[in-house]
Amino acid sequence: MHLGFETQTVVGLRLMKLALGGAAAQAETRLMVMEKSNAAADALKEIVLGLAAGRGDRAPAKLVGLYRRRVRANRKRLTRRN
């Protein structure tokens, strides 16, 4: 549930940044695409490692933790004053 709320906050912050346009919006778009690709690859790695270790039952909790850390980092970055 926390992940859902944090994610919606980040989506809103990103939309505001993208709406302003310019170089910052372009950089945010590139960063967003890279982050999503990296997160998907890391999630797959966690699943494979868990299954290989016979602990596939831990994969959901590990994935939620992985995404929460990344979403939290994005929220901090997007709310920081420059």
N, C-alpha and C positions, 0 to 999 in steps of 0.2 A: 504494500500500500504506500509506504514512504517513497519507494522508487517511482511510483506513478505520479505522486505529487511533485517530487523533485524534477522529474522529466518534464512535466507541464510547465514548470517555472522556467526551465532552460529553453524550452521551445518558444515561450513568450519572449524571453530576453533575446533569443536569436532572431526572431521575427522583427523585433524592434530595430536591431542592428542592421538587418538586411533591408528594412524599409528606408533607412537613411541613405542607402546606396553608397557609391564611391568605392575607394580602394579598401576601406575597412570591411565593407560588405563582401567584396570579392575575396578578401583574405579569409573571412569567416566561412564563406562557402567552401573554399578549398580545404580549410581545416576541418570542417564538418564532414566532408566526404572522406577525407583521410582517416578521421577518428572512427567513423562508422565501419570502414573497411578493416581497420586494425582491431576494433572491438569484435567484429564477426570472426576474424581469424583467431583471436585469443579465446573466444568462447568455444570455438571448435576444438582448439587445443585442450582446453579444460575438460571438455566432454571426452575426448579421445584418451587423455591421460587417466581420467577417472575410470573409464571402462577398462583400460589396460590394467589398472591396479585392482580391478574388481570392486570398485567403489562408485559405480555409476549412480547409485542412490544419492550421492552427495553433489552431483552435478547441478541440480536446480539451485541449491543454496549458494554454491560457489559462483554460479553465473549471476545471480542477483547481487552478490557482493561485488563482483567485478564491475557490473554496470553501475551500481550505486557509487562506487569510488570515482568512476569516470564522470558521471553526471554531476556529482558534488564538485569535482575539480572544474568542470565547465561553469557551474553556477558561480563559483568563487571568481573565476577569470572574468566572466561576463558582468559581474557586479562590482568589480574593482574599479576604482576611479583612476583615470589616466591623467 
